[in-house]
Amino acid sequence: MNPLDMMVVDFNAEYLGIPRLSLMENAGRALAYEISKINSNINSAKVIIFTGSGGNGGDGFVAARHLLNMGFKVKIVLLTHPSKINSKDSIQNWNVLENMRPYLSDLEIEICSDSSQIDYELLGSDENILIDAILGTGIKGAIREPFRSSINLINKSNSPVVSVDVPSGMNPLNGEINDISVDAEYTVSFHRAKTGLKGPESASSKIGKLIVCDIGIPKEAEIFLGAGDLLRLKSRDSNAHKGANGRLLIVGGSKEYTGAPALAGLSALAAGADLVTIICPDSAAIPIKSYSPDLIVKNLPGDYINPEMLETVLELSKKVDCVLVGCGAGDKEETKIALNSLAKKLGELKKPLVMDADALKLVDKELVKNQENLIITPHMGEFKAFFQEESPIILFDIKEKTSAFQSISQQIKGTILLKGKLDMIFNGKKFRLNKTGSPGMTVGGTGDCLAGLVAALYSQGHSAWVSACLGAFINGRAGELAQNKWGYNFSASKMIEFLSEAMKHDF
């Protein structure tokens, strides 16, 4: 599991109701237990725990408490000033140690916020155990002092060394070491081993024996989307130029349906896309333009999307990051011919493509089944139409239901976001579930908002999978926020007003 995924799961466990403080407690307890197995000679051994300012240090603080209860002598070497501990859970566990300190002769605390303060005699007996809870997954760039001196000191010792999560100095994502790192005899990781621990062969000597401990994170924290997934949202570059945060092209609208592409476009803008262009028939242009001056509307002759538009659409598609097709397009034969041809050509160009609404009824699945850059966003009826499922799929057990729809979804290589009271997102063997939403979202247009949101995220550089997952969660959350203000009587356009708030996290 990569470090970001682990952070997401941590916060999603809290979103399910399991406090992160509890997870830190479980991690520290597990760490203490593993340390006690390494050296059971309690009378002579001292455990020296080097801690940094993050969550890794917090695990060390908790472990110290449990080791003291087991009878070990413990020394904490805090490599920063206590005021700079940046994890609220770590701060809480630090305060516990400080409160215990006057009453415990077996607990020492040494604060070394500068390399000159490090006591090079503190290692003492080789019977001691050294715990590296310094950096863990929080490494960025070159190793600074006093961390560098501490790592060098640890590596000069003949005592057993245990690293928490990953050896400090090792890139937790790929296992690379760009500067220096701790040489551990044991590495205790939590929930799942970080991807870096399975990295290059050169890293294996740094890791030592790998021990992975369960800390009580339920599998549902990986299945259900939660607020932790918002950590995946990309930050804006303050030096970015116009269009750098997503250029989206929407192909849709018809004589009868003008609101759908407009809502999709407004949703995309609310989600942070820089430029949104809508290509539509002449008959739909003026109503779409009336929704907002922020939408760029390109109208072409006709009352419906037709094959004569393809040359212009393909030319514009080369200048955008993603194309959304189908919103309000209608079901005319000329539209069917145009959308099938367009989907095929966009696939050949490997252009990120989102298909929604009428496109799912008109485009032949066989034309797009091998397109990995494809996202489809059907409701149940559109899902059955696209996959040509004639028999009803009525299952009440959620596991059976998920398994059945996942099996059908594997007919294509793209990503499927199946909308419903419980959204289901599939790609091959991967699946996620989303519970956010409101009964008020049965109003027309909320699906168009979702399509625009997903396409905006895709245009901003997120993968198809992440775009679909984030889109489902954020759209449902916006519906919940709209319900909080308006009750169940809100429109899709009012829901869009809450998208930016729904994308914020409180971490």
PyMOL commands that set and color helices and strands:
alter all, ss='L'
color gray80, all
select helices_A, chain A and resi 3-16+20-38+55-70+82-84+88-103+115-117+136-138+147-156+195-198+201-207+220-223+227-232+259-270+282-291+307-317+333-348+358-362+365-368+380-386+398-409+439-442+446-459+464-486+492-496+499-502
alter helices_A, ss='H'
color red, helices_A
select strands_A, chain A and resi 46-51+73-78+107-111+129-133+161-164+186-190+209-213+247-251+275-281+296-300+322-325+353-355+374-376+415-418+423-427+430-434
alter strands_A, ss='S'
color yellow, strands_A
deselect
rebuild
show_as cartoon
